[in-house]
């Protein structure tokens, strides 16, 4: 009997050790993939120059993105993170970049918000990027996702005409696999300001974001001060030349409970 108990203990220890070794190997693979994504030669010089302030290596690691993930990106803008996410998730993963379609009756001055990410998706180096043309009032991704990512956009969700923000957050919840992550990075407004500055300074109080996203069923897993700036007084428009690129920013990582459907 003691020999059997000893054998079982040895087997259990071996099982745990093998799991730890495998986890360490996966973590190392992810770190290598992040480094390779940031070093990607296809990234524009302007993006590379922003890295010192945007800290993509640490930000991607905090988000938990890994090779093979399916990622939805809400409003990719010029594609700073689109290219990084594409290279990080690799050929077994996919990035679905959601941008609103240009209205058919738009004037020539109306910007085409999807044009820049369409160009990325058309580049063979980023063949795992698909553009999803959907209004924010009807967020639908082609498949369940491991991660939904939005950077410097959430404050503007408050300013989209006819947008039901609680419904949008619930649509993100529904788009994620159980255990999936909703990553929100944005410009911080003054504490206690709620959504007062979303249309004027293009900032939002992170406590307001937490309240709104938690109401959709998410849990707050972590927050990061990677992009915190104590020098930002929270009183300037984020596009003002004196503060642009140097704002105080927050990163919130929400998770859909594994038990959710």
N, C-alpha and C positions, 0 to 999 in steps of 0.2 A: 504493500500500500504506500509506504513512504516513497518508493521509487516512482510509483505512478504520479504521486503528488509533485515530486521533484520534476518529472518530465513535463507535467502540465505547466508548472511555473516557468520552466525554461522556454517552453513553446510560447507562453503568453509574453514573456520578456522579449523573445525574438520577434514576435508579431508587432509589439509596440516599437521596438527599435527599427524594424523594417519600415513601419509607417512614418517614423520620424525622419529616416534617411530619405524616403520618397518625397516627403513634404519639403525637406531642405533642398532636394534636387529641383522640385517644381519652382520653389522660390528663386533659386539661382537661375533657372531658365527664364523666369519672368524678368528678373533684373537684367539679364543679358538682352532680352527682347526690348526692354525699355531703352537701354543704352543704344541699341541698334536703331530704334525708331528715332531717337533724338539726333543720331548721327547721320540719318538718311540724307543722301546727297540731293534728293529731289525737293527738299524743303527750300522755299524762297529765302534769300538773304535777310529780308525784313523779318521773317519769322525767327531765324537763328539769332538775330540781334536782340529779339525780345526775350530770349531764353533766360538771360541773367535776372530779369525781373519776374518772369512768369514761372520759373523753376519747374519745368515740365517733368524732370526725372522724379522729383519728390511728389509732385501732384499726381502723376499717374500711379505711382506706387501706393499713395494714400487711397486712391480710388479703388485699387485692387483689380484693375484691368489686367487680363492675362491672355496669352495666345489661345486662340480658339473661341474667344468670346463673341457673342452677337451683341452689338452696341447700337443703340439709337441715340442720335445726336439731335437735339432740338435747336434749331436756328444756328447753323454752323458758321455763319458770317463769311469771313474770308478763308476759313478752313485751317486756321492755325492748329486746332486740335484734331481736325478730320484726318490730316496726313499722319499725325502721330498715332492716332488710334488705329488707322489702317495698317500701318507697319507693325504695330504692337500685337494686334490680334492675329495678323498673318493670314496665310492662304486658307487656313481652316476656320477662320473667323470672318465676320462681316460687319461693316459699318453702314447703317441706314441713316442718312443725313436728311432730316425733315426740314423743308423750307416751304413757305407759302407760295402758291402759284401766282404769277403775275396776272392781274385781272385782264380779261379780254378787251375791256373798254378803257384800259389805262392810258393816260396821256404819255407822250414821249419822255416827260420828266420823271415819271414814276419809276423808281428803281426796281430792277429785277433781282430780288433777294436770293434767287436760286442760281443765278448765272455763274457765280464764282465756284460754287460747289459742283455744279454740272461739269465745269472744266476739269476739276479734280477727278471726278468719276470717269471722265473720258480719257484720262491719262492711264496708259497700260501699267504704269508703276503702282497705281492704286485701283487695281481691278476689283478689289473686294469692297468698293464703295458704291452704294446705290443711292440715288436721290429719290426721296419720297416727297412728292408735291401734294401737300395737304395743308389746309388752313389750321391754325391752332385751335379753332373751335371744333375740330374733328380729327384728333390725333389717332391715327391707325398705322401700326407697323405690320410688315408682312409676316412676322413670326414672333414667338415669345423671346424676350431679350434677357441677357445677363445684366445689362447696365443701360440706364438712360442718363445721358450727360447733357448738361446745359451750362454754358459759360458766359457770364456777364449779360444774361438775358432775362433772368427771372423778374427783375424789377419792371421790365417792360411788359410782362404779361399783365400787369395791372392797368396798362394803358391801351390794350388792344380792344377796339370797339366790339361790343357784343360778346366778349369772351367771358365765359363762366369759369373762373379760375378754380374753384373747388372741383368742377367737372374735369378740367384739364389734369389736375393732379390725380384724380381717380382714373383717368384714362392712362396715365403713366403707370399707375399701380397695376392696372389690368394688363398692360403690355409686357410687364416683367414676369419672369419665371418666379415661382416661390423661392425666396431667398435672394432675389435680385436687388440691385443697388440703384438708387436715384441720387446722382451726384450734382449738387448745385454750387456753383462758384459765382460770386457776384461782388459788386462794390458795396461797401458798408456805409450805411447812413448813421446819423447820430443815434445813440441809444434812446429808446422811447419815442422815436419819430414815426414808427410804424411804416405806412406806405406814403407818407406825406411828400417825400422827395423823389418819387419814382419818375415823374414826368418833367421835373425841373432840374434836378441835379443828377438824375439817372442812378440813384442809390436806393437801398432798402435796408431797414433794420433787420438783422439776421433773426431776431426773436420773432418777428412777424412771419418770416419764411418758415421757421420751425412750427409755429402754430398752425399755419395753413397746410403744410405737408403732413404733419401728424394727423390732422383731421381726416386725411384721405386713407388712413389705415397703416401708414408707415411707422417704423420706429427709428429714432435717431441713434445711429450706431456710433458716430464720432464726428467731431469737428476739428478743423485744423487752422492754426494761425501761421501757416507757411507764408502766406501773402499779406500778413498783417503789417501795417505801417503806422507807427506811433506818431509820425510827422504829419499825417493827414488830419486836418481839423474837421473833416466831414462837412464843410460849408461850401465847397466849390463844385461846379459842374465837372463831371469826370472827363469831359472833353476840353476843358480849359488847358491851355498850354503849360501852365505851371504845375499841374497835377497829373496830366494825362500819362498813363503808363505807370504811375507811382501811387495809385490810390490804395487805401486800406481795403483789403478784400478778405472775404470769409469763404471757407469751403465747408459744406455740410454733406455728410454721407448718411443717407437714409437707407433703410433696408425693408423690403417687403417680407413679412414674417414667413418662415418656411412652411408654416401650417396653412397659409392663405392660398386661395385658389383664384 
